[in-house]
Amino acid sequence: MNTTTRRHFLRQLGLSAAALPFLPALPSLAQNAPGAKMQRIIFLFTPNGTIPPEFWPDQTGPDFQLKRILAPLESFKKRLMTLKGVHNKVRGDGDGHMRGISCLLTADELLPGNIQGGSDKPAGWARNISIDQEIRNFLQARPETATRFGSLELGVAVPNRADPWTRESYAGPNQPLAPNSDPYALFEKLYGSTKDRENLGSVLDEVRDDLRTIAAHVDKEEKDLLDQHATFVRDMEKDLKSSGTQTLMFPPPALEAGVALDNDGIPKISTMQADLLVNAFANGMARVATLQYTNSVGQARMRWLDIHEDHHHLSHEPDNNADAQEKLVKINIWLCEQIAYLTKKLDSIPEPGGQGTMLDHTTIVWTNELGKGNSHSLDNIPFVLVGGGLGFKTGQAMQFDNVTHNRLWLSIAHAFGHHIPVFGQQQFCDGGPLGLS
């Protein structure tokens, strides 16, 4: 709910504005704001490419059949679309895996750096903001669409290290955002205790004063960096004030205690993160999210599927290795089942203050670092869109003629009303947004 709408609501009731901080963030009031339309988006990443013959439908248009990998989404067939022929054409420094994830949402080259991959030149972080953060900033700049967090970055078994293989979301050039892979820590972030907020607020007061003192004694370039930190402190202060007064429309999910945050805990972590994400959306905490399963070169060993080799190793096996191909199909089916769980969760909750379900107002973008693992191909990235958040024409398998994924991100930005002419490398934006409506 935006402040202007809440003030109007209080005036209608004849109440003082002093009650404003205690009025919960009711999506129903935000829905009634002039021009407001509830839209949400989740960018969901899985690694190591797919198995094209078991992924892409043979038919195009509305009369298509889902293959084995996408079969878990059969009940949502009329509410999804597959996009074949969309390529990641970004090149430059870094190996295919590095570019596959860090250039995916940013649609631009990596900066020069000293991080050496398996081949090619070393590279650094991404040189562009990612599309999730671009949309987040657009929404946060408008009172009627601003939320407590703006965006949430979630992970499932993302390694505890920082490099271009583990980051898909970027706040700006050279500014990677770490996904939160700990559901217990995420729970505290979303619903943490008042005492913790008070203690942190005291620390932030000191940090803010220290930054002011330092800024008076450094050059302009360093002062600009300090200004970024000062902005971060102000954002945290706003978050503390918000989290201390916000009333939840939906109670927090109950998390199973003691789940191991390791490889074998992945199935339970996946469910917990999906539950937390949907609850945060339902409570109006954010409208944009990324959900990242492992990382580029993801090496999960899916023993719960009776697969003991790591995912990345299997993805490099040749096509004529039938055993490896079948295991990869099973892995990707399981990943699709996680998306189906998230989809069903969204569809089970009536849209707060609106029509239909939350899925009718949310779009999940399932994507991958590669089109095919053993060739490191960045062509035919397996894009699947599920849900009605963007108003695209779902219920169809689409075939494009060698188009860039920059144009897909333009389509998504425009669907939010953010009519940017270019995103990422300008040369790959020729032709403008893809026709998805």
C-alpha positions as CSV (number, residue, x, y, z in Angstrom):
1,M,0.0,0.0,0.0
2,N,1.4,3.4,-0.8
3,T,1.4,6.3,1.7
4,T,-0.9,8.6,-0.3
5,T,-3.5,5.9,-0.5
6,R,-3.3,5.2,3.2
7,R,-3.7,8.9,4.1
8,H,-6.7,9.1,1.8
9,F,-8.2,6.0,3.5
10,L,-7.7,7.6,7.0
11,R,-9.3,10.8,5.9
12,Q,-12.3,8.9,4.6
13,L,-12.6,7.3,8.1
14,G,-12.2,10.6,9.8
15,L,-9.0,9.4,11.5
16,S,-5.8,11.3,12.3
17,A,-2.7,10.8,10.3
18,A,-1.1,9.7,13.5
19,A,-2.6,6.3,12.8
20,L,-0.7,6.0,9.6
21,P,2.3,4.0,10.8
22,F,0.0,1.4,12.4
23,L,-2.1,0.8,9.3
24,P,-1.1,-2.5,7.7
25,A,0.1,-2.6,4.1
26,L,-3.2,-3.8,2.7
27,P,-2.8,-4.7,-1.0
28,S,-6.6,-4.0,-1.5
29,L,-6.0,-0.3,-1.0
30,A,-3.0,-0.3,-3.3
31,Q,-5.1,-2.1,-5.9
32,N,-7.6,0.7,-5.8
33,A,-5.0,3.4,-6.3
34,P,-5.4,5.2,-9.7
35,G,-3.5,3.4,-12.4
36,A,-2.3,0.7,-10.1
37,K,-2.1,-2.9,-11.4
38,M,-0.7,-5.7,-9.4
39,Q,2.2,-7.3,-11.3
40,R,4.9,-9.5,-9.9
41,I,7.8,-11.4,-11.5
42,I,10.1,-14.2,-10.4
43,F,13.3,-15.0,-12.4
44,L,14.1,-18.6,-11.7
45,F,17.5,-20.0,-12.6
46,T,18.7,-23.6,-13.0
47,P,22.1,-24.6,-14.3
48,N,24.0,-26.7,-16.9
49,G,21.6,-26.4,-19.8
50,T,18.8,-28.8,-20.8
51,I,18.2,-31.9,-22.9
52,P,16.6,-30.3,-26.0
53,P,14.8,-33.4,-27.4
54,E,13.1,-33.9,-24.1
55,F,12.4,-30.2,-23.4
56,W,11.2,-28.4,-26.5
57,P,7.7,-29.2,-27.9
58,D,7.7,-30.5,-31.4
59,Q,4.7,-28.3,-32.4
60,T,4.3,-24.5,-32.3
61,G,1.3,-22.4,-31.5
62,P,-1.5,-23.4,-29.1
63,D,-1.7,-27.1,-30.2
64,F,1.5,-28.3,-28.6
65,Q,2.5,-31.2,-26.4
66,L,4.7,-30.9,-23.4
67,K,7.8,-33.2,-23.4
68,R,9.0,-35.2,-20.4
69,I,10.9,-32.4,-18.7
70,L,8.0,-30.0,-18.8
71,A,5.4,-32.6,-18.0
72,P,5.1,-31.5,-14.3
73,L,3.5,-28.2,-15.6
74,E,0.8,-30.0,-17.6
75,S,-2.0,-28.7,-15.5
76,F,-0.7,-25.2,-16.2
77,K,-0.3,-25.7,-20.0
78,K,-2.7,-23.0,-20.9
79,R,-1.0,-20.6,-18.6
80,L,2.6,-21.0,-19.9
81,M,4.6,-20.3,-23.0
82,T,7.9,-21.8,-24.3
83,L,10.2,-19.5,-26.2
84,K,12.5,-21.4,-28.6
85,G,15.0,-19.5,-30.8
86,V,16.0,-16.9,-28.2
87,H,19.8,-16.8,-27.8
88,N,22.3,-15.2,-25.4
89,K,24.6,-13.5,-27.9
90,V,26.7,-11.6,-25.4
91,R,30.4,-12.5,-25.8
92,G,33.5,-10.8,-24.5
93,D,35.8,-12.0,-21.7
94,G,35.2,-15.0,-19.4
95,D,34.2,-18.6,-20.1
96,G,30.8,-19.8,-21.3
97,H,29.6,-20.6,-17.8
98,M,30.6,-17.2,-16.4
99,R,28.9,-15.4,-19.2
100,G,26.0,-17.8,-19.1
101,I,24.9,-16.6,-15.6
102,S,26.4,-13.2,-15.1
103,C,25.4,-12.0,-18.6
104,L,22.0,-13.6,-18.5
105,L,20.0,-11.0,-16.6
106,T,22.4,-8.2,-17.4
107,A,22.5,-8.8,-21.2
108,D,25.9,-7.2,-21.4
109,E,29.6,-8.2,-21.3
110,L,31.6,-8.8,-18.2
111,L,34.0,-6.2,-17.0
112,P,37.8,-6.8,-17.4
113,G,39.1,-8.7,-14.3
114,N,41.4,-11.4,-13.1
115,I,39.0,-14.2,-12.5
116,Q,40.1,-17.1,-14.7
117,G,37.6,-19.6,-16.0
118,G,38.1,-22.9,-17.7
119,S,39.0,-21.2,-20.9
120,D,39.0,-17.8,-22.7
121,K,40.2,-14.6,-21.1
122,P,39.8,-13.8,-17.4
123,A,37.0,-11.5,-16.5
124,G,35.3,-9.6,-13.6
125,W,31.8,-8.9,-12.6
126,A,29.0,-7.8,-14.9
127,R,29.1,-4.3,-16.4
128,N,25.3,-3.7,-16.3
129,I,22.4,-3.7,-13.9
130,S,20.3,-6.9,-14.2
131,I,16.8,-6.8,-15.5
132,D,15.2,-7.8,-12.2
133,Q,16.9,-4.8,-10.5
134,E,16.0,-2.5,-13.4
135,I,12.3,-3.4,-12.9
136,R,12.7,-3.2,-9.1
137,N,14.1,0.3,-9.3
138,F,11.3,1.4,-11.7
139,L,8.6,0.0,-9.3
140,Q,10.3,1.5,-6.2
141,A,10.4,4.9,-7.8
142,R,6.5,5.0,-8.0
143,P,4.6,5.4,-4.7
144,E,1.8,3.1,-5.9
145,T,4.1,0.2,-6.6
146,A,6.9,0.6,-4.0
147,T,7.2,-2.2,-1.5
148,R,9.2,-2.8,1.7
149,F,12.1,-4.7,0.0
150,G,11.5,-3.9,-3.6
151,S,13.1,-7.3,-4.6
152,L,14.1,-10.5,-2.9
153,E,17.2,-12.5,-4.0
154,L,16.8,-16.2,-2.9
155,G,19.0,-19.2,-3.5
156,V,18.9,-22.9,-3.1
157,A,22.3,-24.4,-2.3
158,V,24.3,-21.5,-3.9
159,P,27.9,-22.0,-2.8
160,N,29.2,-19.7,-0.1
161,R,31.6,-17.8,-2.3
162,A,31.5,-14.7,-4.5
163,D,32.4,-14.9,-8.2
164,P,30.8,-14.6,-11.6
165,W,29.7,-18.3,-11.5
166,T,27.5,-17.7,-8.4
167,R,25.8,-14.3,-9.2
168,E,22.9,-13.6,-11.6
169,S,21.5,-10.4,-10.0
170,Y,23.4,-7.1,-10.2
171,A,22.4,-3.7,-8.6
172,G,24.6,-2.0,-11.2
173,P,27.9,-2.4,-12.9
174,N,30.4,-4.3,-10.7
175,Q,27.7,-4.6,-8.0
176,P,26.7,-8.3,-7.6
177,L,23.9,-9.2,-5.2
178,A,24.3,-12.4,-3.1
179,P,21.3,-14.7,-3.0
180,N,20.1,-15.8,0.4
181,S,20.3,-19.6,0.5
182,D,19.4,-19.9,4.2
183,P,15.7,-20.1,4.7
184,Y,16.1,-19.5,8.4
185,A,18.1,-16.3,7.8
186,L,15.5,-15.3,5.2
187,F,12.7,-15.9,7.7
188,E,14.5,-13.5,10.2
189,K,14.9,-10.9,7.4
190,L,11.2,-11.0,6.6
191,Y,9.8,-11.4,10.1
192,G,12.6,-10.7,12.5
193,S,12.2,-9.7,16.1
194,T,11.7,-6.1,17.4
195,K,14.6,-6.3,19.7
196,D,17.0,-7.1,16.9
197,R,15.6,-4.1,15.0
198,E,16.2,-1.8,17.9
199,N,19.8,-3.0,18.3
200,L,20.6,-2.7,14.6
201,G,18.9,0.8,14.5
202,S,21.4,2.0,17.2
203,V,24.3,0.7,15.2
204,L,23.0,2.4,12.0
205,D,22.8,5.7,13.8
206,E,26.6,5.5,14.6
207,V,27.4,4.3,11.0
208,R,25.5,7.2,9.5
209,D,27.4,9.7,11.6
210,D,30.7,8.0,10.9
211,L,30.1,8.2,7.1
212,R,29.4,11.9,7.4
213,T,32.7,12.5,9.2
214,I,34.7,10.4,6.7
215,A,33.1,12.1,3.7
216,A,34.5,15.4,4.8
217,H,38.1,14.1,4.5
218,V,38.2,12.1,1.2
219,D,38.4,13.0,-2.5
220,K,35.3,13.0,-4.8
221,E,35.7,9.5,-6.1
222,E,35.8,8.0,-2.6
223,K,33.0,10.3,-1.5
224,D,30.8,8.9,-4.3
225,L,31.5,5.4,-2.9
226,L,30.6,6.6,0.6
227,D,27.4,8.1,-0.8
228,Q,26.4,4.6,-2.0
229,H,27.0,3.2,1.5
230,A,25.0,6.1,3.0
231,T,22.1,5.2,0.6
232,F,22.3,1.6,1.8
233,V,22.1,2.8,5.5
234,R,19.1,5.0,4.7
235,D,17.4,2.0,3.0
236,M,18.0,-0.1,6.0
237,E,16.6,2.5,8.3
238,K,13.4,2.6,6.2
239,D,13.3,-1.1,6.3
240,L,13.5,-1.1,10.1
241,K,10.7,1.4,10.4
242,S,8.6,-0.6,8.0
243,S,9.2,-4.0,9.5
244,G,8.5,-2.7,13.0
245,T,5.0,-1.6,12.2
246,Q,3.8,-3.7,9.4
247,T,0.9,-6.0,10.1
248,L,1.0,-9.3,8.1
249,M,-2.1,-10.2,6.2
250,F,-0.8,-13.8,5.9
251,P,1.0,-15.4,8.8
252,P,4.6,-16.6,8.2
253,P,5.0,-20.1,7.0
254,A,6.1,-22.7,9.6
255,L,9.6,-23.9,8.8
256,E,10.8,-27.4,9.6
257,A,13.5,-27.0,12.2
258,G,17.0,-28.4,11.8
259,V,17.1,-28.9,8.0
260,A,20.7,-29.3,7.0
261,L,21.8,-26.5,4.6
262,D,23.8,-28.9,2.5
263,N,23.5,-30.9,-0.7
264,D,21.2,-33.5,0.7
265,G,18.9,-30.8,2.2
266,I,18.2,-29.3,-1.2
267,P,14.7,-30.7,-1.6
268,K,13.5,-29.3,1.7
269,I,15.3,-26.0,1.2
270,S,13.6,-25.7,-2.1
271,T,10.2,-26.0,-0.6
272,M,11.0,-23.7,2.3
273,Q,12.3,-21.0,0.0
274,A,9.2,-21.2,-2.3
275,D,6.9,-20.9,0.7
276,L,8.8,-17.9,2.1
277,L,8.8,-16.2,-1.4
278,V,5.1,-16.7,-1.9
279,N,4.3,-15.5,1.6
280,A,6.4,-12.4,1.1
281,F,4.7,-11.6,-2.1
282,A,1.2,-12.2,-0.5
283,N,2.1,-9.8,2.3
284,G,3.2,-7.1,-0.2
285,M,6.9,-7.1,0.8
286,A,8.2,-7.2,-2.8
287,R,7.0,-7.6,-6.4
288,V,10.3,-8.8,-7.9
289,A,12.4,-11.8,-7.0
290,T,15.1,-14.1,-8.2
291,L,15.3,-17.7,-7.2
292,Q,18.6,-19.3,-8.0
293,Y,19.2,-23.1,-7.9
294,T,22.8,-23.8,-7.1
295,N,25.0,-21.9,-9.6
296,S,26.7,-21.9,-13.0
297,V,28.7,-25.1,-13.1
298,G,26.3,-26.4,-10.5
299,Q,27.6,-29.6,-9.0
300,A,24.7,-30.8,-6.9
301,R,24.5,-34.6,-6.4
302,M,20.9,-35.5,-6.5
303,R,21.0,-38.6,-4.4
304,W,17.3,-38.3,-3.6
305,L,16.8,-39.3,-7.3
306,D,19.4,-42.1,-7.0
307,I,21.8,-40.0,-9.0
308,H,25.2,-39.9,-7.4
309,E,27.3,-38.1,-10.1
310,D,27.3,-34.3,-9.9
311,H,25.1,-32.4,-12.3
312,H,27.8,-30.5,-14.0
313,H,29.9,-33.6,-14.8
314,L,26.8,-35.4,-16.2
315,S,26.0,-32.3,-18.4
316,H,29.4,-32.7,-20.2
317,E,28.8,-36.3,-21.2
318,P,28.2,-36.8,-25.0
319,D,24.8,-37.3,-26.4
320,N,25.4,-40.9,-27.1
321,N,25.9,-41.7,-23.4
322,A,22.3,-42.9,-22.9
323,D,22.7,-43.4,-19.1
324,A,23.9,-39.8,-18.6
325,Q,21.2,-38.4,-20.8
326,E,18.5,-40.2,-18.9
327,K,19.9,-39.0,-15.5
328,L,20.0,-35.4,-16.9
329,V,16.4,-35.7,-17.9
330,K,15.5,-36.9,-14.4
331,I,17.4,-33.9,-12.9
332,N,15.6,-31.5,-15.1
333,I,12.2,-33.1,-14.4
334,W,12.9,-32.7,-10.7
335,L,13.8,-29.0,-11.3
336,C,10.5,-28.5,-13.2
337,E,8.7,-30.1,-10.3
338,Q,10.0,-27.4,-8.1
339,I,8.6,-24.8,-10.5
340,A,5.3,-26.6,-10.5
341,Y,5.3,-26.5,-6.7
342,L,5.9,-22.7,-6.7
343,T,3.2,-22.3,-9.5
344,K,0.6,-24.3,-7.5
345,K,1.4,-22.3,-4.4
346,L,0.8,-19.0,-6.2
347,D,-2.4,-20.4,-7.8
348,S,-3.8,-21.6,-4.4
349,I,-4.0,-18.1,-2.9
350,P,-6.7,-15.7,-4.0
351,E,-5.1,-12.4,-5.2
352,P,-5.2,-10.1,-2.1
353,G,-7.7,-7.3,-2.9
354,G,-8.0,-8.3,-6.5
355,Q,-9.4,-10.8,-9.0
356,G,-8.3,-14.4,-9.6
357,T,-5.3,-15.9,-7.9
358,M,-1.8,-14.7,-7.2
359,L,-0.6,-16.7,-10.3
360,D,-2.9,-14.5,-12.4
361,H,-0.8,-11.5,-11.3
362,T,2.7,-13.2,-11.3
363,T,5.0,-14.4,-14.1
364,I,7.7,-16.9,-13.4
365,V,10.5,-16.8,-15.9
366,W,12.4,-20.1,-15.9
367,T,15.8,-19.7,-17.5
368,N,19.2,-21.3,-17.6
369,E,22.9,-20.4,-18.1
370,L,23.2,-22.6,-21.3
371,G,21.0,-24.1,-24.0
372,K,23.0,-27.3,-23.9
373,G,25.6,-28.4,-21.4
374,N,28.0,-30.5,-23.3
375,S,28.5,-27.9,-26.1
376,H,28.4,-24.8,-23.8
377,S,25.9,-23.4,-26.3
378,L,24.3,-20.0,-25.5
379,D,21.8,-20.6,-28.2
380,N,18.2,-21.7,-27.5
381,I,18.3,-20.8,-23.9
382,P,15.4,-22.8,-22.4
383,F,13.0,-20.0,-21.6
384,V,9.6,-20.8,-20.1
385,L,7.1,-18.2,-18.8
386,V,4.3,-19.3,-16.5
387,G,1.5,-17.1,-15.1
388,G,-0.5,-14.1,-16.0
389,G,1.5,-11.2,-14.4
390,L,2.6,-9.6,-17.7
391,G,-0.5,-10.1,-19.9
392,F,1.4,-12.2,-22.5
393,K,-0.5,-14.6,-24.6
394,T,0.1,-17.9,-22.8
395,G,-0.9,-21.4,-23.9
396,Q,1.5,-21.6,-26.8
397,A,4.9,-22.8,-27.9
398,M,6.6,-20.0,-29.7
399,Q,9.4,-20.3,-32.3
400,F,11.6,-17.3,-33.0
401,D,14.2,-16.8,-35.7
402,N,17.5,-16.4,-34.0
403,V,16.6,-13.4,-31.7
404,T,18.6,-12.0,-28.8
405,H,17.5,-12.4,-25.2
406,N,18.0,-8.6,-24.8
407,R,14.7,-8.2,-26.7
408,L,12.9,-10.6,-24.2
409,W,14.0,-8.4,-21.3
410,L,12.7,-5.4,-23.2
411,S,9.3,-7.2,-23.6
412,I,9.2,-7.8,-19.9
413,A,10.2,-4.2,-18.9
414,H,7.6,-2.8,-21.3
415,A,4.9,-5.1,-19.8
416,F,5.6,-3.4,-16.5
417,G,5.1,0.0,-18.2
418,H,8.9,0.7,-18.2
419,H,9.4,1.7,-21.8
420,I,13.1,1.6,-22.1
421,P,14.5,1.6,-25.7
422,V,17.6,-0.5,-24.9
423,F,18.7,-3.0,-22.3
424,G,22.2,-4.3,-22.2
425,Q,24.2,-4.2,-25.4
426,Q,22.5,-1.8,-27.8
427,Q,23.4,-3.8,-30.9
428,F,21.3,-6.7,-29.6
429,C,18.2,-4.6,-29.0
430,D,17.5,-4.0,-32.7
431,G,13.9,-5.0,-33.5
432,G,12.7,-3.9,-30.0
433,P,10.6,-6.0,-27.7
434,L,9.5,-9.5,-28.8
435,G,5.8,-9.9,-29.7
436,L,4.5,-11.9,-26.8
437,S,1.0,-10.4,-26.3
